[in-house]
Amino acid sequence: MGQPQCIVIVDASGVTLGQLRMRGTRFLSLKSAAAKARTAASIGAPSDTIAEAARPLIAAATGGDVTGLAGGLPIRVAGALVDGIGVGSGSGAQDVDVARAALLAIGADLP
């Protein structure tokens, strides 16, 4: 895709299990990827399903730990929520594509 990415995996409680930052990613992308992963794990749905009107309030209330930006997906195996993945540094569509590819690679359910 030609766009360096940051990828963060959290467990179902939002604790970081692993992260990767490719050289050349955008400033603060690792932070946004972590917020996307925590959001997806917290709500059990893609991070961009947070209502538009609620996004600034939730971001402020959580110190930026929850976001409505695209790129966070829940990781479900056989329907059970186990983790969350967040991807950042590309466009929202690129971030979602990378997250979906990761879910496919590990055999997780797609949202």
Secondary structure, DSSP 4 states (H G I P E B T S, - for coil): -----EEEEEETTS-EEEEEE-TTPPTTHHHHHHHHHHHHHHHTS-GGGS-GGGHHHHHHHTTTSS---S-EEEEEETTEEEEEEEEESS-HHHHHHHHHHHHHHHTPBP-
